[in-house]
Amino acid sequence: MDSAITSSSRVLIPTTVVSNPSSGGLEEGVEATARTHSFVAVGFSANFRMRSLASVLGDQPKAGGVVNVSLGQGTAFVYPFGVVVFHDVEPSQRHALLDRIRKHVGELSHEDIEETFQVREENTSRLALCDGRMVLDRLTPARAGVVALTLAQSVAMDHFEEAIERLSAETDGLVQRLRLRGSAPSRPRRLHRFIGEAVSTRNEILSVLHLLEKPDATWDDPAMDEIYDDLRGEFELGDRFTALETRLRSVQEALELILDVVRDNRLIWLEATIVLLILVEVVMMLPSVLP
């Protein structure tokens, strides 16, 4: 994949002849440059401790916990929810930074999620999304940050979708056992851990959801506001989050139902034990009350 993605490319827009109303004639247009920017996002299954990671990255976290790292002609955006987005960074530099992060964090696996996106600068008066690529008049550092943040949120969603898929599969197995055997696992501790994992996953999703709010920079630049809205629609962040929350809620409800069944079974055994103890006590008292 790396060989197919270049850090940036430039092409010349042909010289045009435009009308000059002030002179009443025609003049040759200025040769402009079009540039294609590449964004590569890499997501991990663990969150980053940004203050600890700051020594490796060489900078302190900014607003939202993100750390910007300059790499050659490009920039890496490191987010606390376990995603690194590279803007116009060569593959060798990407791999070097990821290796440094893995070495420092330790528990990160090499089974990460990767997603790419391209932005093209052209002499255009309006923003456009075409064939999965954004076209705009210029890509400022602030606008690049908005693109990186939205792409990072999309990769984080991919991670949560995989996590909830695994939770759903395990929950389906417990529900099938309840349907076929009429019984649930006899040990509620396992269910408690499972419910705790589901709640923890939901809290992680909510921690990323608050980042789905529009960045402060969008209030100063109407084009950035439009960029954010278009990218959020392109990656379907709102719909994907709604689907994730619905599936996670169904998993929690199923687990709570199974846990209630386990508790009822334990109460039945407890009541039966109490009744048995009462019967034993009555039997032991019979010789003293009988003539």
Secondary structure, DSSP 8 states (H G I E B T S, - for coil): -GGG--SEEEEE----EEEETTTTEEEE----EEEEEEEEEEE-SS---HHHHHHHHTS---GGG-EEEEETTEEEEEETTTEEEEES--HHHHHHHHHHHHHHH-S--S--EEEEEEEEE-S-SS-EEETTEEEES---HHHHHHHHHHHHHHHHHHHHHHHHHHHHHHHHHHHHHHHHHS---S-HHHHHHHHHHHHHHHHHHHHHHGGGS--GGGGT-HHHHHHHHHHHHHTTHHHHHHHHHHHHHHHHHHHHHHHHHHHHHHHHHHHHHHHHHHHHHHHHHHHHH--
